[in-house]
Amino acid sequence: MTDRIVPSFSPDLLKPPKSLNPAKWMHERIVSSINDFEKRLDSDHEVGARLVSFGSDVTFHIEDVGYWGPDMIIFHGVSTEGKRVQLLQHVSQLSVLLVAADKVHEKARRIGFDLTEKLN
């Protein structure tokens, strides 16, 4: 068995929609990737993110992902020090490393994104 994670995107997420909103399309693919990543975590870990473009080690627990169309992706979460964080990133510069972060509370939190709820 391999540790390599290959997102299982639905066919709708493989090609841009006809009325392209880059932020919305990127958001859908990020959410799908996070959902797949969470399925492989044990009960002691939850999804976190390491920002790979800041030059220093910035890791935080992802609580939500949103977008501000047509071109901004927004990550909401808590740093490893317990401080609130919000990252606004242009879709053309997005580079986020999903990591298995030690759980913060007794039970590991699952974001459990449901695209149908977020998109309606």
DRENVEXMAR-591091 format. One record per atom (N, C-alpha, C): residue number from 1; residue in three letters; y, x, z. Coordinates in nm, 4 decimals, decimal comma, padded with zeros to 6 digits. Each point is the difference from the previous one (the first is absolute). Layout:
BEGIN
R:NUM:ALA:Y:X:Z;
...
# end
This chain:
BEGIN
R:1:MET:-00,1186:00,0844:00,0000;
R:1:MET:00,1186:-00,0844:00,0000;
R:1:MET:00,1237:00,0880:00,0000;
R:2:THR:00,1024:-00,0435:-00,0639;
R:2:THR:00,1239:00,0768:-00,0112;
R:2:THR:00,1116:-00,0639:00,0813;
R:3:ASP:00,0950:00,0811:00,0446;
R:3:ASP:00,1164:-00,0503:00,0723;
R:3:ASP:00,1108:-00,0418:-00,0956;
R:4:ARG:-00,0223:00,0235:-00,1287;
R:4:ARG:00,1030:-00,0311:-00,0983;
R:4:ARG:00,0206:-00,1505:-00,0078;
R:5:ILE:00,1236:-00,0409:00,0041;
R:5:ILE:00,0326:-00,1417:-00,0050;
R:5:ILE:00,0618:-00,0313:-00,1355;
R:6:VAL:-00,0636:-00,0888:-00,0707;
R:6:VAL:00,0523:-00,0440:-00,1284;
R:6:VAL:00,0384:-00,1467:00,0168;
R:7:PRO:00,1293:-00,0308:-00,0084;
R:7:PRO:00,0417:-00,1394:00,0173;
R:7:PRO:-00,0697:-00,0925:-00,0984;
R:8:SER:-00,0361:-00,1166:00,0472;
R:8:SER:-00,0663:-00,0981:-00,0868;
R:8:SER:00,1019:-00,1059:-00,0407;
R:9:PHE:00,0909:00,0382:-00,0880;
R:9:PHE:00,1041:-00,0903:-00,0460;
R:9:PHE:-00,0600:-00,1140:-00,0808;
R:10:SER:00,0597:-00,1158:00,0143;
R:10:SER:-00,0394:-00,1100:-00,0867;
R:10:SER:00,0545:00,0302:-00,1391;
R:11:PRO:-00,0597:-00,0569:-00,1037;
R:11:PRO:00,0487:00,0260:-00,1366;
R:11:PRO:00,1490:-00,0296:-00,0178;
R:12:ASP:00,0534:-00,0954:00,0770;
R:12:ASP:00,1419:-00,0339:-00,0104;
R:12:ASP:00,0911:00,1137:00,0439;
R:13:LEU:-00,0513:00,0907:00,0850;
R:13:LEU:00,0836:00,1083:00,0514;
R:13:LEU:-00,0095:00,1261:-00,0849;
R:14:LEU:-00,0860:-00,0004:-00,1019;
R:14:LEU:-00,0180:00,1185:-00,0822;
R:14:LEU:00,1049:00,0138:-00,1093;
R:15:LYS:00,0622:-00,1074:-00,0397;
R:15:LYS:00,1016:00,0076:-00,1046;
R:15:LYS:00,1254:-00,0741:00,0464;
R:16:PRO:00,1148:00,0460:-00,0431;
R:16:PRO:00,1241:-00,0650:00,0430;
R:16:PRO:00,0051:-00,1459:-00,0438;
R:17:PRO:00,0568:-00,0859:00,0828;
R:17:PRO:00,0156:-00,1396:-00,0388;
R:17:PRO:00,0994:-00,0136:-00,1153;
R:18:LYS:-00,0059:-00,1130:-00,0687;
R:18:LYS:00,0887:-00,0214:-00,1152;
R:18:LYS:00,1463:00,0025:00,0407;
R:19:SER:00,0335:-00,0640:00,1104;
R:19:SER:00,1375:00,0054:00,0506;
R:19:SER:00,0015:00,1040:00,1120;
R:20:LEU:00,0225:00,1230:-00,0380;
R:20:LEU:-00,0156:00,1138:00,0891;
R:20:LEU:00,1087:00,0074:00,1071;
R:21:ASN:-00,0419:-00,0034:00,1261;
R:21:ASN:00,0824:00,0337:00,1147;
R:21:ASN:-00,0702:00,1210:00,0611;
R:22:PRO:00,0465:00,1215:-00,0291;
R:22:PRO:-00,0719:00,1198:00,0442;
R:22:PRO:-00,0289:00,0034:00,1501;
R:23:ALA:00,0936:-00,0450:00,0826;
R:23:ALA:-00,0222:00,0026:00,1446;
R:23:ALA:-00,1111:-00,0962:00,0404;
R:24:LYS:00,0009:-00,1191:-00,0557;
R:24:LYS:-00,1034:-00,0983:00,0327;
R:24:LYS:-00,1372:00,0499:-00,0446;
R:25:TRP:-00,0062:00,0553:-00,1193;
R:25:TRP:-00,1269:00,0513:-00,0523;
R:25:TRP:-00,0500:00,1164:00,0844;
R:26:MET:00,0893:00,0925:00,0387;
R:26:MET:-00,0370:00,1134:00,0856;
R:26:MET:-00,0453:-00,0521:00,1362;
R:27:HIS:00,0703:-00,0984:00,0548;
R:27:HIS:-00,0352:-00,0589:00,1296;
R:27:HIS:-00,1427:-00,0551:-00,0032;
R:28:GLU:-00,0346:-00,0725:-00,1041;
R:28:GLU:-00,1335:-00,0579:-00,0116;
R:28:GLU:-00,1067:00,1090:-00,0016;
R:29:ARG:00,0251:00,1096:-00,0696;
R:29:ARG:-00,0974:00,1091:-00,0072;
R:29:ARG:-00,0089:00,0760:00,1323;
R:30:ILE:00,1123:00,0184:00,0694;
R:30:ILE:-00,0024:00,0653:00,1309;
R:30:ILE:-00,0802:-00,0839:00,0992;
R:31:VAL:00,0270:-00,1296:00,0033;
R:31:VAL:-00,0704:-00,0904:00,0913;
R:31:VAL:-00,1502:00,0033:-00,0280;
R:32:SER:-00,0387:-00,0023:-00,1252;
R:32:SER:-00,1413:00,0055:-00,0354;
R:32:SER:-00,0620:00,1322:00,0462;
R:33:SER:00,0711:00,1096:-00,0154;
R:33:SER:-00,0496:00,1310:00,0439;
R:33:SER:-00,0160:00,0052:00,1511;
R:34:ILE:00,0969:-00,0548:00,0735;
R:34:ILE:-00,0075:-00,0012:00,1461;
R:34:ILE:-00,1180:-00,0855:00,0453;
R:35:ASN:-00,0194:-00,1156:-00,0620;
R:35:ASN:-00,1135:-00,0857:00,0354;
R:35:ASN:-00,1321:00,0741:-00,0187;
R:36:ASP:-00,0159:00,0692:-00,1120;
R:36:ASP:-00,1224:00,0765:-00,0252;
R:36:ASP:-00,0166:00,1122:00,1011;
R:37:PHE:00,1076:00,0685:00,0335;
R:37:PHE:-00,0043:00,1102:00,0960;
R:37:PHE:-00,0430:-00,0510:00,1373;
R:38:GLU:00,0567:-00,1139:00,0430;
R:38:GLU:-00,0330:-00,0569:00,1312;
R:38:GLU:-00,1469:-00,0374:00,0123;
R:39:LYS:-00,0618:-00,0434:-00,1073;
R:39:LYS:-00,1409:-00,0397:00,0034;
R:39:LYS:-00,0903:00,1165:00,0401;
R:40:ARG:00,0468:00,1224:-00,0179;
R:40:ARG:-00,0816:00,1176:00,0266;
R:40:ARG:00,0306:00,0648:00,1364;
R:41:LEU:00,0879:-00,0613:00,0778;
R:41:LEU:00,0361:00,0568:00,1295;
R:41:LEU:-00,0929:-00,0496:00,1097;
R:42:ASP:-00,0248:00,0882:00,0982;
R:42:ASP:-00,0797:-00,0423:00,1149;
R:42:ASP:00,0905:-00,0683:00,1017;
R:43:SER:-00,0571:-00,0442:00,1108;
R:43:SER:00,0753:-00,0793:00,0982;
R:43:SER:00,0985:00,0828:00,0822;
R:44:ASP:-00,0006:00,1322:-00,0139;
R:44:ASP:00,0933:00,0851:00,0733;
R:44:ASP:00,1228:00,0392:-00,0816;
R:45:HIS:00,0052:-00,0436:-00,1259;
R:45:HIS:00,1091:00,0399:-00,0881;
R:45:HIS:00,0632:-00,1195:-00,0686;
R:46:GLU:00,1272:00,0158:-00,0351;
R:46:GLU:00,0731:-00,0995:-00,0775;
R:46:GLU:00,0751:00,0733:-00,1100;
R:47:VAL:00,0503:-00,0745:-00,0963;
R:47:VAL:00,0653:00,0637:-00,1139;
R:47:VAL:00,1351:00,0576:00,0411;
R:48:GLY:00,0209:00,1208:-00,0428;
R:48:GLY:00,1278:00,0665:00,0200;
R:48:GLY:00,0427:00,0605:-00,1316;
R:49:ALA:00,1182:00,0559:-00,0016;
R:49:ALA:00,0495:00,0632:-00,1219;
R:49:ALA:00,0640:00,1326:00,0353;
R:50:ARG:-00,0195:00,0956:-00,0850;
R:50:ARG:00,0674:00,1282:00,0130;
R:50:ARG:00,0882:00,0131:-00,1222;
R:51:LEU:00,1266:00,0170:00,0241;
R:51:LEU:00,0956:00,0114:-00,1101;
R:51:LEU:-00,0065:00,1418:-00,0529;
R:52:VAL:-00,0327:00,0114:-00,1258;
R:52:VAL:-00,0248:00,1312:-00,0570;
R:52:VAL:00,1210:00,0574:-00,0715;
R:53:SER:00,1129:-00,0677:00,0060;
R:53:SER:00,1171:00,0501:-00,0724;
R:53:SER:00,1105:00,0503:00,0912;
R:54:PHE:-00,0206:00,0007:00,1306;
R:54:PHE:00,1066:00,0406:00,0909;
R:54:PHE:-00,0092:00,1459:00,0430;
R:55:GLY:-00,1059:00,0708:-00,0359;
R:55:GLY:-00,0112:00,1406:00,0332;
R:55:GLY:-00,0456:00,0250:00,1421;
R:56:SER:00,0082:-00,0984:00,0857;
R:56:SER:-00,0513:00,0147:00,1358;
R:56:SER:-00,1075:-00,1065:00,0202;
R:57:ASP:-00,0711:00,0099:00,1097;
R:57:ASP:-00,1103:-00,0914:00,0263;
R:57:ASP:00,0517:-00,1275:00,0645;
R:58:VAL:00,0213:-00,1038:-00,0796;
R:58:VAL:00,0469:-00,1290:00,0494;
R:58:VAL:-00,1142:-00,0993:-00,0183;
R:59:THR:-00,0590:-00,0433:00,1113;
R:59:THR:-00,1099:-00,0959:-00,0037;
R:59:THR:00,0415:-00,1234:00,0774;
R:60:PHE:-00,0365:-00,1182:-00,0516;
R:60:PHE:00,0305:-00,1224:00,0722;
R:60:PHE:-00,1083:-00,1036:-00,0241;
R:61:HIS:-00,0093:-00,0972:00,0901;
R:61:HIS:-00,0940:-00,1102:-00,0104;
R:61:HIS:00,0662:-00,1087:-00,0841;
R:62:ILE:-00,0639:-00,0372:-00,1106;
R:62:ILE:00,0554:-00,1022:-00,0889;
R:62:ILE:-00,0224:-00,1373:00,0625;
R:63:GLU:00,1064:-00,0782:00,0088;
R:63:GLU:-00,0104:-00,1372:00,0474;
R:63:GLU:00,0186:-00,1006:-00,1124;
R:64:ASP:00,0801:00,0374:-00,0997;
R:64:ASP:00,0250:-00,0912:-00,1112;
R:64:ASP:00,0541:00,0797:-00,1179;
R:65:VAL:-00,0183:-00,0545:-00,1180;
R:65:VAL:00,0548:00,0578:-00,1229;
R:65:VAL:00,0671:-00,1133:-00,0757;
R:66:GLY:00,1199:00,0250:-00,0462;
R:66:GLY:00,0714:-00,0998:-00,0779;
R:66:GLY:00,0660:00,0645:-00,1195;
R:67:TYR:00,0761:-00,0779:-00,0721;
R:67:TYR:00,0737:00,0557:-00,1130;
R:67:TYR:00,1331:-00,0707:-00,0129;
R:68:TRP:00,0926:00,0692:-00,0618;
R:68:TRP:00,1315:-00,0520:-00,0280;
R:68:TRP:00,0211:00,0257:-00,1485;
R:69:GLY:-00,0338:-00,1010:-00,0790;
R:69:GLY:-00,0024:00,0147:-00,1451;
R:69:GLY:00,1358:00,0304:-00,0579;
R:70:PRO:00,0006:00,0694:-00,1093;
R:70:PRO:-00,1178:00,0300:-00,0807;
R:70:PRO:-00,0605:00,1368:00,0255;
R:71:ASP:00,0541:00,0802:00,0955;
R:71:ASP:-00,0453:00,1391:00,0007;
R:71:ASP:-00,0214:00,0650:00,1370;
R:72:MET:00,0069:-00,0735:00,1104;
R:72:MET:-00,0155:00,0602:00,1325;
R:72:MET:-00,1266:-00,0511:00,0698;
R:73:ILE:-00,0746:00,0915:00,0599;
R:73:ILE:-00,1137:-00,0321:00,0851;
R:73:ILE:00,0432:00,0315:00,1428;
R:74:ILE:-00,0355:-00,0870:00,0954;
R:74:ILE:00,0429:00,0175:00,1389;
R:74:ILE:-00,1229:00,0010:00,0905;
R:75:PHE:-00,0154:00,1080:00,0758;
R:75:PHE:-00,1060:00,0111:00,0998;
R:75:PHE:00,0623:-00,0210:00,1368;
R:76:HIS:-00,0627:-00,0856:00,0823;
R:76:HIS:00,0430:-00,0240:00,1370;
R:76:HIS:-00,1099:00,0510:00,0912;
R:77:GLY:00,0366:00,0627:00,1116;
R:77:GLY:-00,1030:00,0472:00,0910;
R:77:GLY:00,0556:00,0620:00,1260;
R:78:VAL:-00,0876:00,0779:00,0646;
R:78:VAL:00,0326:00,0667:00,1259;
R:78:VAL:-00,0459:00,1444:-00,0119;
R:79:SER:00,0869:00,0929:00,0398;
R:79:SER:-00,0354:00,1411:-00,0046;
R:79:SER:-00,1049:00,0319:00,1066;
R:80:THR:-00,0567:00,1185:-00,0082;
R:80:THR:-00,0982:00,0415:00,1004;
R:80:THR:00,0635:00,0137:00,1379;
R:81:GLU:00,1339:00,0057:00,0050;
R:81:GLU:00,0721:00,0053:00,1280;
R:81:GLU:00,0374:-00,1392:00,0497;
R:82:GLY:-00,0395:-00,1048:-00,0742;
R:82:GLY:00,0268:-00,1369:00,0409;
R:82:GLY:00,1351:-00,0546:-00,0435;
R:83:LYS:00,0691:00,0702:-00,0887;
R:83:LYS:00,1311:-00,0461:-00,0472;
R:83:LYS:-00,0156:-00,0780:-00,1296;
R:84:ARG:00,0846:-00,1034:-00,0177;
R:84:ARG:-00,0012:-00,0813:-00,1212;
R:84:ARG:00,0416:00,0851:-00,1196;
R:85:VAL:-00,0682:-00,0174:-00,1108;
R:85:VAL:00,0363:00,0691:-00,1236;
R:85:VAL:00,0012:-00,0988:-00,1150;
R:86:GLN:00,0833:00,0285:-00,0971;
R:86:GLN:00,0053:-00,0779:-00,1228;
R:86:GLN:00,0318:00,0978:-00,1120;
R:87:LEU:-00,0849:00,0020:-00,0994;
R:87:LEU:00,0191:00,0881:-00,1139;
R:87:LEU:00,0302:-00,0830:-00,1225;
R:88:LEU:00,1133:00,0272:-00,0633;
R:88:LEU:00,0351:-00,0613:-00,1274;
R:88:LEU:-00,0215:00,1067:-00,1057;
R:89:GLN:-00,0836:-00,0309:-00,0972;
R:89:GLN:-00,0368:00,0996:-00,0998;
R:89:GLN:00,0098:-00,0608:-00,1389;
R:90:HIS:00,0620:00,0714:-00,0920;
R:90:HIS:00,0061:-00,0439:-00,1389;
R:90:HIS:-00,1394:00,0112:-00,0605;
R:91:VAL:-00,0386:-00,0971:-00,0827;
R:91:VAL:-00,1353:-00,0010:-00,0559;
R:91:VAL:-00,0315:00,1266:-00,0786;
R:92:SER:00,0997:00,0624:-00,0600;
R:92:SER:-00,0249:00,1207:-00,0792;
R:92:SER:-00,0222:00,1230:00,0867;
R:93:GLN:00,0279:-00,0089:00,1289;
R:93:GLN:-00,0144:00,1155:00,0897;
R:93:GLN:-00,1078:-00,0212:00,1057;
R:94:LEU:-00,0752:-00,1060:-00,0102;
R:94:LEU:-00,0948:-00,0358:00,1043;
R:94:LEU:-00,1167:00,0975:00,0055;
R:95:SER:-00,0225:00,0521:00,1185;
R:95:SER:-00,1109:00,0899:00,0250;
R:95:SER:-00,0331:-00,0127:00,1484;
R:96:VAL:-00,1051:-00,0736:00,0316;
R:96:VAL:-00,0388:-00,0249:00,1387;
R:96:VAL:-00,1478:00,0318:00,0148;
R:97:LEU:-00,0334:00,0782:00,1000;
R:97:LEU:-00,1380:00,0340:00,0293;
R:97:LEU:-00,0500:-00,0924:00,1101;
R:98:LEU:-00,0992:-00,0861:-00,0299;
R:98:LEU:-00,0582:-00,0869:00,1024;
R:98:LEU:-00,0916:00,0852:00,0871;
R:99:VAL:00,0122:-00,0146:00,1317;
R:99:VAL:-00,0802:00,0784:00,0934;
R:99:VAL:-00,0638:-00,0917:00,1034;
R:100:ALA:-00,1116:00,0448:00,0555;
R:100:ALA:-00,0626:-00,0700:00,1123;
R:100:ALA:00,0715:00,0475:00,1259;
R:101:ALA:00,0819:-00,0858:00,0567;
R:101:ALA:00,0787:00,0344:00,1190;
R:101:ALA:-00,0708:-00,0520:00,1248;
R:102:ASP:00,0039:00,0791:00,1078;
R:102:ASP:-00,0583:-00,0464:00,1260;
R:102:ASP:00,0657:-00,1307:00,0400;
R:103:LYS:-00,0806:-00,0920:00,0488;
R:103:LYS:00,0528:-00,1309:00,0387;
R:103:LYS:00,1010:00,0139:00,1126;
R:104:VAL:00,0975:-00,0885:00,0011;
R:104:VAL:00,1065:00,0027:00,0996;
R:104:VAL:-00,0392:-00,0827:00,1220;
R:105:HIS:-00,0669:-00,1126:-00,0225;
R:105:HIS:-00,0386:-00,0908:00,1076;
R:105:HIS:-00,1513:00,0045:00,0185;
R:106:GLU:-00,0509:-00,0780:00,0914;
R:106:GLU:-00,1433:00,0000:00,0281;
R:106:GLU:-00,0822:-00,0328:-00,1244;
R:107:LYS:00,0488:-00,0955:-00,0782;
R:107:LYS:-00,0688:-00,0389:-00,1225;
R:107:LYS:00,0811:00,0482:-00,1201;
R:108:ALA:-00,0681:00,0618:-00,0964;
R:108:ALA:00,0685:00,0453:-00,1218;
R:108:ALA:00,0542:-00,1202:-00,0755;
R:109:ARG:00,1234:00,0107:-00,0426;
R:109:ARG:00,0656:-00,1085:-00,0722;
R:109:ARG:-00,0334:00,0100:-00,1476;
R:110:ARG:-00,0291:-00,1126:-00,0612;
R:110:ARG:-00,0196:-00,0082:-00,1442;
R:110:ARG:00,1154:-00,0805:-00,0565;
R:111:ILE:00,0613:00,0546:-00,0998;
R:111:ILE:00,1138:-00,0683:-00,0609;
R:111:ILE:-00,0470:-00,1277:-00,0667;
R:112:GLY:-00,1131:00,0085:-00,0694;
R:112:GLY:-00,0578:-00,1189:-00,0616;
R:112:GLY:00,0926:-00,0684:-00,0982;
R:113:PHE:00,0612:00,0778:-00,0872;
R:113:PHE:00,0889:-00,0583:-00,0990;
R:113:PHE:-00,0720:-00,1037:-00,0835;
R:114:ASP:00,0647:-00,1088:-00,0219;
R:114:ASP:-00,0500:-00,1035:-00,0886;
R:114:ASP:00,1060:-00,0200:-00,1077;
R:115:LEU:-00,0286:00,0501:-00,1190;
R:115:LEU:00,0990:-00,0072:-00,1074;
R:115:LEU:00,0413:-00,1425:-00,0315;
R:116:THR:-00,0903:-00,0944:00,0149;
R:116:THR:00,0371:-00,1377:-00,0332;
R:116:THR:00,1063:-00,0512:00,0946;
R:117:GLU:-00,0067:00,0382:00,1285;
R:117:GLU:00,1037:-00,0410:00,0950;
R:117:GLU:00,1311:00,0716:-00,0285;
R:118:LYS:-00,0065:00,1303:-00,0275;
R:118:LYS:00,1214:00,0795:-00,0204;
R:118:LYS:00,0736:-00,0393:-00,1276;
R:119:LEU:-00,0727:-00,0452:-00,1004;
R:119:LEU:00,0617:-00,0267:-00,1290;
R:119:LEU:00,0487:-00,1429:-00,0155;
R:120:ASN:-00,0358:-00,0862:00,0916;
R:120:ASN:00,0421:-00,1400:-00,0111;
R:120:ASN:00,1207:-00,0276:00,0858;
# end
